[in-house]
Amino acid sequence: MSHDNISDDKLPDAHAASEGHGLPAVADDPFADPGLPAHEPRRTDIDERAAQRAERQVSLLFVTSMLATVGFIASYVAIKPDKLVFIFPLGHVSALNFALGMTLAVALFCIGAGAVHWARTLMSDVEMPAERHPIEADDEVRADVIQQFKTGAAESGFGRRKMIRNTMIGSMAMVPLAGVVLLRDLGPLPEKKLDHTGWIEATPTAPIRLVNMNTDEPMKAEDLAIGSLTFAKPGPSASRPNGLQDSDEDFQQAIAKDALMLVRIQPQDLKDEKSSALGFEGVLAYSKICTHVGCPISLYEQQTHHALCPCHQSTFDLSDGARVIFGPAGHPLPQLKITTDTEGYLVATQDFTVPVGPSFWERSA
């Protein structure tokens, strides 16, 4: 049945229909602000014993967080990395990882749970509606915000409830210790390992021969032409009867400190007397490791006697004690004292006088 022909005056009155069917009448403003419901105080607002009990609960959570942090550190120190435990339903898992995960989770959870419980039971829960306003606040609004902050701080009890305040500060101060302890996994402390190289076994009575990096043969001074650059490594020694070999398990670690750069310069072109005294007939032995970030130096300009690091362009004058003349390197290249043995082969009689490679905190020079 169509209603297209029904006139407007015959339509039922909306208000009357609503009233006739028991429905609420349509309000004049359907989008009116209904306002906030009446505030109902919490038990902790009216019962001081309940408030004190909530305070102890919050403090207990913060104290539990501190104990969990201590447990994290103790687990890291006491539990061996290869120890396994059976955890249902996970099966056999690393005891160390499980202990670290659980203790850190408890430490962080208790801080969060304590903060939430504090806010829900002891901080003010009075709702304060505010009209929308422009992004830029006027002086009156800013003053009101500052006052609200002060009021909120006072109502939170942060200054008055010292037990909560102290335990919260303690738990939050201790949690970062878990991260500090993990720095141990960066590796063992270097102790004096960075101060010395494989050349430390060289002495005047037991020198170590310089071996060509490419041919694996010892070298004589006449093997090096004027202006040439050759790379060398340690030969046989007490701890390495066959010298430093590519097949050695620690080859990469050792060569990162022991690698040498041999250059032969006309004696009259040498500018530094101390550097000249450490060489032999114009043959000088410098560390190949750049003193900036440890890149291997391999570029040499024979006319200027400059060695260039390809990583960041640090430039060293090998005729002047390998001093830095350009780039970010902070120290000259360490020089190795060399001479010849009874057979005329180039040998080292002592270790570098300063640590090779980049600077580090414990470096003495």
C-alpha positions in Angstrom: 0.0 0.0 0.0 1.4 3.4 -1.0 1.4 6.4 1.3 2.5 8.9 -1.3 -0.9 10.6 -1.4 -1.2 11.1 2.4 -1.0 14.8 3.1 1.2 16.3 5.7 -1.8 17.3 7.9 -2.8 13.6 8.2 0.6 12.4 9.5 0.5 11.3 13.1 2.0 13.7 15.6 5.5 12.4 16.6 5.2 13.7 20.2 1.7 12.2 20.6 2.8 8.9 19.2 5.7 8.8 21.6 3.6 9.6 24.5 1.0 7.1 23.4 3.4 4.3 23.3 5.2 5.1 26.5 8.4 6.3 24.8 10.4 9.2 26.2 9.6 12.5 24.6 12.2 13.9 22.2 14.3 16.5 23.9 14.7 20.0 22.6 18.5 19.5 22.3 19.3 15.8 21.5 23.1 16.6 21.9 23.0 18.3 25.2 25.8 17.6 27.6 24.5 15.1 30.1 27.1 16.0 32.6 29.1 13.8 34.9 27.6 11.4 37.3 27.8 12.3 41.0 31.2 11.5 42.4 31.3 8.4 44.6 34.2 8.4 47.1 36.3 5.3 47.4 36.8 3.4 50.6 40.4 4.7 50.8 39.0 8.2 50.7 36.9 7.8 53.8 38.7 5.1 55.7 42.3 6.0 56.7 43.0 2.3 57.7 42.1 1.3 54.1 44.4 4.0 52.8 47.2 2.8 54.9 46.6 -0.8 53.8 46.8 0.3 50.2 50.0 2.3 50.9 51.6 -0.9 52.3 50.5 -2.9 49.3 52.0 -0.4 46.9 55.2 -0.3 48.8 55.3 -4.1 48.9 55.1 -4.1 45.1 58.0 -1.7 44.8 60.1 -3.7 47.3 59.3 -6.9 45.4 60.6 -5.1 42.3 63.9 -4.3 44.1 64.3 -7.9 45.2 63.6 -9.1 41.7 66.4 -6.9 40.4 68.8 -8.3 43.0 67.7 -11.8 41.9 68.4 -10.8 38.2 72.0 -9.8 39.1 72.5 -12.8 41.3 71.2 -15.2 38.6 73.5 -13.6 36.0 76.5 -14.1 38.3 75.7 -17.5 39.8 74.1 -19.5 37.0 76.3 -21.0 34.3 75.3 -20.3 30.7 75.3 -24.0 29.8 73.0 -25.2 32.6 69.6 -26.6 31.5 66.4 -27.0 33.6 63.1 -28.6 32.7 60.2 -26.2 32.7 56.7 -27.5 32.0 55.5 -27.1 29.2 58.6 -25.6 27.7 60.8 -28.6 28.2 64.5 -28.2 28.7 65.5 -24.5 28.6 68.5 -22.5 29.6 68.4 -21.9 33.3 70.2 -18.6 33.0 67.8 -17.2 30.3 64.8 -18.4 32.3 66.0 -16.8 35.5 66.9 -13.6 33.8 63.6 -13.3 32.0 61.5 -14.1 35.1 63.3 -11.8 37.5 63.4 -8.9 35.0 59.7 -9.4 34.2 58.7 -9.4 37.9 60.8 -6.2 38.5 59.2 -4.3 35.7 55.7 -5.7 36.4 55.8 -4.7 40.0 56.8 -1.1 39.2 53.9 -0.8 36.8 51.4 -2.6 39.1 52.5 -0.5 42.0 52.0 2.7 40.1 48.6 1.7 38.9 47.4 0.5 42.3 48.7 3.8 43.8 46.8 5.8 41.2 43.5 3.9 41.6 43.4 3.8 45.4 45.3 6.8 46.8 45.6 9.5 44.1 42.6 11.8 43.5 40.0 10.4 41.1 37.8 13.5 40.9 37.1 14.1 37.2 37.7 17.6 36.0 36.2 18.4 32.6 37.7 21.2 30.6 36.2 22.9 27.6 38.1 22.7 24.3 40.4 25.7 23.7 42.8 27.0 21.1 46.2 25.3 21.0 47.9 28.3 22.3 46.9 28.8 25.9 46.5 32.2 27.5 48.0 33.3 30.8 44.9 32.3 32.7 44.9 28.8 31.3 48.6 28.4 32.0 48.2 29.5 35.5 45.3 27.1 35.9 47.4 24.2 34.6 50.2 25.0 37.0 47.7 25.2 39.8 46.2 21.9 38.8 49.6 20.3 38.7 50.4 21.5 42.2 47.0 20.3 43.4 47.5 16.9 41.8 50.9 16.6 43.3 49.6 17.4 46.7 46.6 15.0 46.4 48.8 12.2 45.1 50.4 12.1 48.5 53.9 11.9 47.0 55.4 14.2 49.6 53.2 12.9 52.5 53.4 9.2 51.9 57.1 8.7 52.3 57.0 4.9 52.3 55.6 4.8 48.8 57.9 7.6 47.5 61.0 5.9 48.9 60.2 2.4 47.7 59.2 3.6 44.3 62.4 5.6 43.9 64.4 2.6 45.1 62.8 0.2 42.7 63.2 2.5 39.7 66.8 3.2 40.6 67.7 -0.4 40.8 66.0 -1.7 37.6 68.6 -0.1 35.4 71.3 -2.1 37.2 70.0 -5.2 35.3 71.0 -3.5 32.0 74.4 -2.5 33.4 75.2 -6.0 34.5 74.4 -7.2 30.9 77.4 -5.2 29.7 79.5 -8.1 30.9 78.4 -10.0 27.8 80.4 -7.6 25.7 83.3 -9.8 26.6 85.9 -10.2 29.3 87.9 -7.1 30.4 91.0 -6.6 28.1 93.3 -6.1 31.1 96.8 -5.6 29.5 96.0 -7.4 26.2 95.6 -4.2 24.3 98.9 -2.8 25.6 101.0 -5.6 23.9 101.2 -7.5 20.7 102.8 -10.8 19.5 106.1 -9.0 19.3 106.3 -8.8 23.1 108.4 -12.1 23.1 111.1 -10.3 21.1 114.3 -9.6 23.1 117.9 -8.7 22.1 118.9 -12.3 23.0 115.8 -13.9 21.4 114.8 -11.7 18.5 111.8 -12.5 16.2 112.3 -12.4 12.4 110.1 -10.3 10.2 108.4 -12.6 7.7 106.9 -11.4 4.4 103.2 -11.5 4.5 102.8 -12.8 1.0 105.8 -15.2 0.6 106.0 -16.4 4.2 109.8 -16.0 4.0 112.1 -14.0 6.3 113.5 -10.8 4.7 116.8 -9.0 4.5 117.4 -5.3 4.1 118.6 -5.7 0.5 115.3 -7.4 -0.4 113.5 -4.0 0.0 114.0 -1.4 -2.7 114.1 2.3 -2.0 110.5 3.6 -2.0 108.9 0.2 -1.7 106.3 -0.8 0.8 106.1 -4.4 2.1 103.8 -6.0 4.7 105.2 -8.4 7.4 104.2 -10.5 10.3 106.0 -12.2 13.2 108.2 -15.2 12.5 109.0 -18.2 14.8 109.0 -17.5 18.5 108.8 -19.4 21.8 105.0 -19.6 21.8 104.7 -20.0 18.0 107.5 -22.3 16.7 106.2 -22.0 13.1 105.4 -18.3 13.3 102.0 -16.7 12.8 100.2 -18.9 10.3 96.9 -18.3 8.5 95.7 -21.7 9.8 96.1 -20.6 13.4 92.8 -20.4 15.3 93.6 -16.9 16.6 95.2 -15.7 13.4 92.7 -12.9 12.7 92.9 -11.7 16.3 96.7 -11.7 16.3 97.3 -10.2 12.9 95.0 -7.3 13.9 97.8 -6.2 16.3 100.9 -7.7 14.8 100.8 -6.6 11.2 103.7 -4.5 10.0 104.3 -2.0 7.2 107.9 -2.0 6.1 109.2 1.0 4.1 112.7 1.8 2.9 113.6 5.5 2.7 116.9 7.2 1.8 118.6 7.9 5.2 119.1 11.6 4.2 115.3 11.9 3.7 114.5 10.9 7.3 113.3 13.8 9.4 113.1 12.3 12.8 116.3 11.1 14.5 114.4 8.9 17.0 112.5 7.2 14.3 115.7 6.7 12.2 117.4 5.0 15.2 114.6 2.5 15.5 115.1 1.4 11.9 118.0 -0.3 10.0 119.7 1.4 7.0 116.6 3.3 6.2 114.2 0.4 6.7 111.4 1.4 9.1 108.8 -0.9 10.5 105.5 0.7 11.5 102.2 -0.8 12.7 99.8 -1.3 9.8 96.8 -0.6 12.0 95.5 3.0 11.8 95.3 4.8 15.1 91.8 6.2 14.3 89.5 3.2 14.2 91.9 0.3 13.4 91.6 0.1 9.6 94.6 -1.6 7.8 96.7 1.0 6.0 97.8 0.0 2.5 98.3 3.1 0.4 101.8 4.6 0.1 103.1 7.5 -1.9 106.9 7.0 -2.3 107.7 10.6 -3.4 106.2 12.2 -0.3 106.6 9.1 2.0 103.0 9.5 3.0 100.8 6.5 4.1 97.1 6.9 3.7 94.3 5.1 5.5 91.6 4.2 3.0 88.8 4.3 5.5 88.8 8.0 6.7 91.9 9.4 4.9 94.1 9.8 7.9 97.6 10.5 6.5 100.9 9.7 8.1 104.4 10.9 7.2 106.6 7.8 7.5 109.8 9.9 7.1 108.9 11.9 10.2 108.0 9.2 12.8 104.7 8.5 11.1 103.2 11.6 12.6 99.6 12.5 11.6 99.5 15.3 8.9 95.8 15.0 7.9 92.7 13.3 9.0 91.0 12.2 12.3 93.8 9.9 13.6 94.9 11.0 17.0 98.3 9.4 17.3 101.3 8.6 15.1 101.7 5.0 13.9 103.6 3.0 16.6 107.1 2.0 15.4 108.8 -1.4 16.0 112.6 -1.4 16.7 114.4 -3.6 14.2 117.9 -4.7 13.3 119.5 -7.8 11.7 120.6 -11.1 13.1 123.8 -12.9 12.4 122.4 -14.2 9.1 121.4 -10.7 8.0 117.7 -11.2 8.3 115.6 -8.3 9.7 114.5 -9.0 13.3 112.6 -7.2 16.1 114.2 -7.0 19.5 111.3 -5.6 21.5 107.6 -4.9 21.3 106.0 -1.6 20.2 106.7 1.1 22.8 103.1 2.3 22.7 99.8 0.3 22.1 98.8 -0.2 18.5 95.5 0.8 17.0 92.9 3.2 18.3 92.9 4.9 21.7 91.2 3.3 24.7 90.4 4.3 28.2 93.2 2.4 29.9 95.8 3.6 27.4 98.8 5.1 29.2 100.3 6.9 26.2 
